[in-house]
Amino acid sequence: MQTVADVVAVVLVLLGCTLALVAGLGLLRFPDVVSRLHAGTKPQVAGVLLIVLGAAIRLWGEPAMWTVLLAGFLQFLTAPLSAHMVSRIAYRRRHLRRDLLVVHEAEPPPPPPGQPRGDEPADAPAPSADHGSR
């Protein structure tokens, strides 16, 4: 029975490593921040969870198993949260390709003339009060 558990653990670890490799390739391949975050979080978290599951099966009955499971649980909680925060900042600072956004649900209605939008980069020029008046 131990060899079956070892084979299952090895298969899970190899699948997890493959997903982590796919996540790394996605980080290099995709064009903007939002796409890279999607590639870096979805398969990476699934890969880490598969690796943790394989390690937990291999370490069954040992105290280190709980440490590995805790690390996997914390990874499962923190990776999507940090990706969400980075994507929010990238969106607000306009560090993404807006032509790739399909649905722009987060765009607020345009402000009155002369008023700042509130999501400009810190180094953006101030809006001119006479924009469009001649």
C-alpha positions in Angstrom: 0.0 0.0 0.0 2.9 2.3 0.6 4.1 2.1 -3.0 0.6 3.1 -4.3 0.7 6.2 -2.0 4.2 7.0 -3.2 3.2 6.8 -6.9 0.1 9.0 -6.2 2.4 11.5 -4.4 4.9 11.6 -7.2 2.1 12.1 -9.8 0.6 14.9 -7.8 4.0 16.6 -7.4 4.8 16.3 -11.1 1.4 17.7 -12.1 2.0 20.6 -9.6 5.4 21.3 -11.1 3.9 21.3 -14.6 1.3 23.8 -13.5 4.0 26.0 -11.9 6.0 25.9 -15.1 3.0 26.9 -17.1 2.4 29.8 -14.7 6.0 30.9 -15.2 5.7 30.8 -18.9 2.5 32.8 -18.8 4.3 35.5 -16.8 6.8 35.8 -19.6 4.4 35.5 -22.4 1.4 37.6 -21.7 1.4 41.4 -22.6 0.0 43.3 -19.6 -0.3 43.2 -15.8 -3.8 41.8 -15.6 -3.1 38.9 -18.0 0.2 38.1 -16.2 -1.5 38.1 -12.8 -4.1 35.7 -14.2 -1.4 33.4 -15.4 0.6 33.8 -12.2 -2.1 33.0 -9.8 -4.5 30.5 -11.2 -2.1 27.7 -12.3 0.5 28.6 -9.7 -1.9 28.2 -6.8 -3.3 25.0 -8.2 0.3 23.7 -8.8 1.3 24.6 -5.2 -1.8 22.8 -3.9 -1.0 19.7 -5.9 2.6 19.7 -4.7 1.4 20.2 -1.1 -1.1 17.4 -1.5 1.6 15.1 -2.9 3.9 16.0 0.0 1.2 15.4 2.6 0.5 12.0 1.2 4.2 11.2 1.3 4.6 12.6 4.8 1.4 10.9 6.2 1.6 10.4 9.9 4.6 12.7 10.5 4.5 16.1 12.2 5.9 17.9 9.1 2.7 17.0 7.2 0.8 19.6 9.2 3.4 22.3 8.4 3.1 21.5 4.7 -0.7 21.6 4.8 -0.6 24.9 6.6 1.8 26.4 4.0 -0.6 25.2 1.2 -3.6 26.7 3.0 -1.8 30.1 3.4 -0.8 30.1 -0.2 -4.4 29.3 -1.2 -5.5 32.4 0.8 -2.8 34.9 0.0 -2.1 34.5 -3.7 -5.5 35.5 -5.0 -5.7 38.4 -2.5 -2.3 39.8 -3.5 -3.1 39.4 -7.2 -6.4 41.3 -6.7 -4.6 44.2 -4.9 -1.9 44.4 -7.6 -4.4 44.4 -10.3 -6.4 47.2 -8.6 -3.3 49.3 -8.4 -2.3 48.6 -12.0 -5.8 49.5 -13.1 -5.9 52.8 -11.2 -2.4 53.8 -12.3 -3.2 52.8 -15.9 -0.4 50.3 -16.2 -2.4 48.0 -18.4 -3.6 47.8 -21.9 -7.1 49.1 -21.9 -7.7 47.9 -25.5 -7.6 44.3 -24.1 -10.4 44.9 -21.6 -13.6 43.4 -22.9 -16.1 44.8 -20.4 -15.2 48.0 -18.6 -17.5 47.6 -15.6 -15.3 49.6 -13.2 -15.1 52.8 -15.2 -17.0 55.5 -13.3 -19.0 58.1 -15.2 -16.9 61.0 -16.5 -16.3 63.8 -14.0 -17.3 67.4 -14.7 -14.8 69.4 -16.8 -11.8 70.5 -14.8 -12.3 67.9 -12.1 -9.7 65.2 -11.6 -10.8 61.6 -12.3 -9.2 60.3 -9.1 -7.4 57.4 -10.8 -4.6 59.3 -12.6 -1.0 58.3 -12.0 0.8 60.4 -9.3 2.9 62.1 -12.0 0.0 63.0 -14.3 -0.4 66.6 -15.2 -3.2 68.5 -13.6 -6.3 68.9 -15.7 -6.6 72.3 -17.3 -9.6 74.4 -16.3 -10.0 75.8 -19.9 -10.1 72.5 -21.7 -12.0 73.0 -24.9 -12.9 76.7 -24.5 -11.8 79.0 -27.3 
